[in-house]
Amino acid sequence: MPLQPAFAQKDGHALVQDVYKPGTEIEFDEDQDEVYQAVKKGYIRPFSEMYAAVERDLHGRIIEVELEEDDGIWVYELKLNHNNNIIKVEYNAQTFEMLEIKGRNFTKALKK
């Protein structure tokens, strides 16, 4: 039996997680049907675009990614390791606007 693409399977998690990074823990707080519908409606953009936004904005290595819906907005919650400091950052999953950043010496993780 041939494998079907993620859209055909309606696997929202596989659809969003279009790339894999070794050493990064992934967690989805919402079920795959909710994620699938949000992707179809354009509320969530895939990991590859999220990783690009992080590379644009921050120094450090992503060690954890969570995707959740919070008050009607889909949010990527990330933990990064920058010089042995854990930085927590949240991005709007649709616009990649940085919503929040915190952690010890987080300003040193910001790219100018």
C-alpha positions in Angstrom: 0.0 0.0 0.0 1.6 3.3 -1.1 2.2 6.1 1.5 -0.1 9.0 1.1 1.0 12.7 1.6 0.2 14.3 4.9 -2.7 16.3 3.4 -4.3 13.0 2.2 -3.9 11.5 5.6 -5.2 14.6 7.4 -2.3 14.3 9.8 -1.9 17.9 11.0 1.2 17.2 13.0 3.1 15.7 10.0 1.9 18.5 7.8 3.3 21.2 10.2 6.5 19.3 11.0 7.9 19.4 7.5 11.5 19.3 8.6 13.3 17.5 11.5 16.2 18.8 13.6 18.1 16.3 15.6 18.1 17.1 19.3 14.9 19.1 19.2 12.0 17.8 21.3 8.6 18.4 19.7 5.3 18.6 21.5 1.8 19.3 20.2 -0.8 20.4 22.8 -3.6 20.1 20.3 -4.8 17.1 18.4 -3.9 16.5 14.8 -7.3 17.2 13.4 -7.4 20.7 15.0 -3.8 21.4 13.7 -4.8 20.1 10.2 -7.8 22.5 10.1 -5.7 25.4 11.3 -3.0 24.7 8.6 -5.7 24.5 5.9 -7.1 27.9 7.1 -3.6 29.5 7.1 -3.4 29.9 10.9 -0.2 27.8 11.2 2.8 27.9 9.0 5.2 24.9 8.9 8.3 24.3 11.0 10.6 25.1 8.1 9.3 28.7 8.0 9.4 28.9 11.8 13.0 27.7 11.9 13.9 30.4 9.3 12.3 33.1 11.5 14.3 31.9 14.5 17.5 31.9 12.4 16.7 35.5 11.3 16.0 36.8 14.8 18.1 34.8 17.3 21.4 33.1 18.1 21.2 29.6 19.7 20.0 26.1 19.1 16.4 25.1 19.4 16.0 22.4 21.9 12.2 22.3 22.3 9.2 23.3 20.2 5.6 23.3 21.3 2.6 24.3 19.2 -0.6 25.3 20.9 -3.7 27.4 20.4 -3.9 30.2 23.0 -7.0 32.5 23.0 -7.7 31.9 19.3 -4.0 32.5 18.3 -1.7 29.6 17.3 1.6 30.0 19.0 5.0 28.3 18.6 6.6 28.2 22.1 10.4 27.5 21.8 13.3 26.9 24.1 16.7 27.7 22.8 20.1 27.1 24.3 22.4 30.1 23.9 25.8 30.0 25.7 24.3 27.5 28.2 21.4 29.8 29.0 17.8 28.7 28.2 15.9 31.3 26.3 12.1 31.0 26.0 10.5 32.6 23.0 7.0 32.7 21.6 6.1 33.3 17.9 2.7 33.8 16.3 2.4 30.7 14.1 0.8 32.6 11.3 2.8 35.8 11.1 6.1 34.8 12.9 5.9 37.9 15.0 7.9 37.4 18.2 5.3 37.7 21.0 7.6 37.2 24.0 11.1 36.4 24.9 12.6 35.7 28.3 15.5 34.1 30.0 18.9 34.9 31.5 20.9 37.2 29.2 18.2 36.9 26.5 19.3 40.2 24.9 22.6 38.5 23.9 20.6 35.9 21.9 18.9 38.6 19.8 20.5 39.3 16.4 20.9 43.0 15.7 
